[in-house]
């Protein structure tokens, strides 16, 4: 009997909330935010990305000039290219996570420049409100996984070095444990158990390529994004990381 091939659909099989965005599946990409004009070739703008998790948390960008583009790298891997100026995507509707306090996030991305930049987040302002984010900072250059509970924020950093670089970042957030964890390219991990006041994530949007406050525009490539509103562990965690690395080619 052949081994079963892992698919991220398994992460949502028990009804978990979240999202799975896969630029390598061109059938999920559209040039317009209404989803009427499919993406058919590299270089075309992307105004809608369908969520493959089954939860219907599709990404859109209604402003044409702020849409990323569909591209294919030298190894044949598709990605979404963000210009570092104003390109970004956001879920078409708010997501009710008022009963959720855990998330496992996995991102495959290429940083083109050393800058303050948001890759993937939930929440309008994680400095003061519940939510979580994956973003990069300079001096030294590092990725930050941060979450905010009912009363405070906590974060953990992974040094990534000067751009350009290709990365698979995995982070886990538990507001009630509390704990936030991150590892980069299946390497050494960091964690913080700083108190954040418990609570839940509330109702807000997934933001890609820029923060919910409109800051930190990302310059680079996104090969895939997965947010599962539950802590993954063991084989499921390893399989998710390996899946994203196959899409990205980071290590």
Secondary structure, DSSP 8 states (H G I E B T S, - for coil): -------GGGGGTT---EEEE-TT-GGGEESSTTS-SB--STT-EESEE--TTSS---EE--SGGG-EEEEE-TTS-EEEEEESSS--EEESS-EEETT--EEEEEEEEEE-S-S-EEEEEESS-TTTSSEEEEEEETTTTEEEEEEE-SS-EEEEEEE--SSSEEEEEEEEEETTTTEEEEEETT--EEEE---------EEE-EEESS-TTS----EEEEEEEEEESS---HHHHHHHHHHHHHHH---
